[in-house]
Amino acid sequence: MKAKGYRKKSRSILSKSKDKGGFPPIQRWLAEFKQGDKVAVDIWPGIYEGMPHSRYQGRVATVIEKRGRCYVVGIPLAGRTVKLTASPVHLRSLARGERIMKLIDKKEITIPEAEEYFSRIAVTTSYEEAVLQKYLSDFSKLSASDARDLVQKIVSKGVSLPTAVSIANCLPRSRDELLPFLAHEQSISPLERLGDIFSVVEPYISRSIPRSASQKGSSAKQEDSNKNER
């Protein structure tokens, strides 16, 4: 039986992360906002008092008035303003130079291209960025220019852009490894074009950066040391 309650389909939004474990800091309780201030709905999962609906998580709102210990905020939605009453624990001020980020465009890029972009950032500002940079460095198999060139050649063979990006990221080393990437392509016949597409991918295999081999070697050494310790 499917759940139909107030908090259905909100596990990922209302689950506590490491930085939101335990009781919220006193600054969240004592936060004060003025009429017209810009705030973001930032739900603290463990506090049910004055909690907005999960559908408004991350929305930017304008403070209308204070009502008791809570605030009435207005969120522009579908040509109208939705009014919410929320505790200050679930609101975060945007008046202190914080940027309101908006998604302008979305583009499919390969892991090497993402690594090239993040390499331009001189200083890592957060733990998440450091983890992302390490992931990109570990799993990047080509240079950014080679990855772009390979994607363009695969797309010219009639393959969709998302599939071409996946192939460039994984760099399959045989026709058997390439076939699953083409299984859901509707514009081409995978079995007929398999050899043609692999002939495009094959020259780039020799150009791949041998990072995975070093990772396997280090992991094998770690396993051997663990066995010796036992």
N, C-alpha and C positions, 0 to 999 in steps of 0.2 A: 504494500500500500504506500503510495507516494505521499510525502509530507506536503501539507498545504498551509502551513503556519506562517506567522509574520516573518520568520527568519529563514524561510526555505531558500535553497540555492545560495547561501551566504557563507558557506564554510571557509572559502578562501579569503573572503573579505573580513569576516569577523573572527578569524583565528588569530591568536596572539603570536606575534613574532618575538624574537629575542629582545628587541629594543622596547617592546610593549609588554613585557612580562611583569607581573606583580601590580602594585598600586601605582596610579599615575602620579607624577611629581606635583608638588603643591602649587607650582606655577600654573598648571592647567586648571586647577580649581579656582584660583584667585584671579584669573585673567579677566580683564575688563575691556569692553569694547564700546565705542561711541557710535551714535547714529551715522550711517553712511560709510562706516569702515568696511573694507573688503576682508572677508575671511574665507577659509577653505574648510569644508566639512572633512574632519579627520577623526573617524570613529575610534574610540578606545574600547576594545571588545569587552573588557571585564566590567565596565560600568554601564548598567542598564538604565539608570535614571537619566532622562532627557536624551536618550539615544535616537538619532534620526533613522529613517529607513535606510537599509544598505544600498538602495538604488541611488542615493545621493552622495555616496562616498566619493571624495575627490572633487566635488562640485565647488565652484566659486560662488559665494553668496554676498549679499549686502545686508548689513545690520539695519533693521528697521526700528526696533525698540527693545528695551529690557523689560521682562515680565517675570517678577519674582526673582528667583536665582538663575533663570534661563534667559535666553535671548531669542527674539523673533527675527528670523533672517529671510530674505527673499532670494529665490534662485530663478533666473530666467530660463524658461523651458518651453519650447514649441510656441513661441510668440506670446507667452503669458508669464506671470510671476507666481511661482509656487512659494507659499509661506510655510516655514518650519519653525517649531519651537524646540530649541536644542540647548543642552547644558554647555557651559563654556569648556568643559572637559573634551567635548567632541568638536570644538572649533579651534582653528589655528589662524592667528593673525597674519595677514599679508601686507601689513603697513610698514614693516621694517626692512624694506628693500628687497623682499623676496619676489622672485619672478613668477608671473602667472604663465605657465608653459602651455602652449597650444600646438596640437599636431597639425602641421601645415601640409606635409606631403609624406608619402610612404613609398619606399623603393626597395626592390630586392637587390641585395649585395652579397658578395661572397665573404667568407671568413678572412681571407687575406686583405680584402679591401677595408673591412672593419678594423683589422689590426693596423693598417696603414693610417687610418683616421685617428685611432686612439694613440698612436705613437707620436702624434703632433702635440698631444697634451703634455706640457712640461711637468706639471705637478698632479699627482693623483689625489683627489679631494675626498675620497671616501673608500671604505673597505670594499663596497660592491664594485667600484671601478677597478680596484686592484685585482680582485678575483676575475673580473671580466677580461682584463688585460692578460692575465696569466692563461686563461682559457684560450683566448685568441692566439697567443704565442705557442701554446702546446699543440693546437689542432690545425694551425695554418700549414698547408702542404705546398703552396705555390707562392710566388711573389704576386703582388697586387696586379701588376701589368699582365703577367701570364694568365692570371685568373680572369681578368676582364676579356682578354683575347680569346680564351677558351670558351667562355660563356657566349660571346658573339658568334663564334663558329658553330657551336651546338645549336643555337637558336636559328641560324641560317639553314639548318637541316630540317626545320619544321618542328623542333621541340619547344615546349612552352618555357618561359623565362624561369619560373620557380623550379622546374625540373632541371634546367640547365645549371642553375646555381647549386642545387643539391649535388649534381654530378661533379662540378668543379670543386666543391667542398670535400667530397668523399674520395674522388679520383679513383674509380674502380679500375682494377688491374687486369681484368679479363672480361670476356663477353658474358660469362655467367654472372659476374658481379654487376655488370651494367644492366642486364635485362630487368631486374626488379624496378629500377628507376623509370623504365619506359612502359611498365605494365599498364598504367592508367592514362597514358597519352592517347587521346581520341583522334588527333589530327594525323597520326602516322600509324603504320603497321609495325609494331616493335620487332617482330622476327625478320621482316624484310629489310628494315633500315638498321638493324643491330650492327652489322659489320661496317656499314658506312659511318655510323656515329662513333664506333669504337676506333676507327682509323683516325678520327679527329682527336680523340682523347689520348691514344697511345703515345704520341710524341711527347706529351707533357708528363708522362709517368717518370721518364728519366730525369726531368727537371725538378721533381718533387724534393722538398727539403726533408732529409732523413731524421726528423725529430722523433718520430714514433719509435724508431729502433733504439735510440738512446734512452727513451722512456722505458722501453721493455727491458733494456739492460739494467737500468737502475732499479726497476721493480724486482728483477730476478735476483740482483745482489741483495736487496732488502729481504727477500724471502729466504735466501741462503743464510743471511745473518740471523734471522729469526729462528731458523731451524737449529743453527749452532748454539744459540742461547738456550734453546729448550734442552 
